């Protein structure tokens, strides 16, 4: 990957300054999962956040992203 995995919320926010790419999206997802776990949040907590209505993604995109996050969460648990 071309991007370091974010270690805290500030690092995740700083990713917004980068050009969007698959590597950037992957780094953001992994960093978000790691930060959520460090804060004691569950997969359900994170999925509820992803599914919350916002102006960025439509409902189909949020559902798709929640599935990607769930898969990544499980894959990272196996490492």
PyMOL commands that set and color helices and strands:
alter all, ss='L'
color gray80, all
select helices_A, chain A and resi 9-17+22-38+43-51+59-77
alter helices_A, ss='H'
color red, helices_A
deselect
rebuild
show_as cartoon
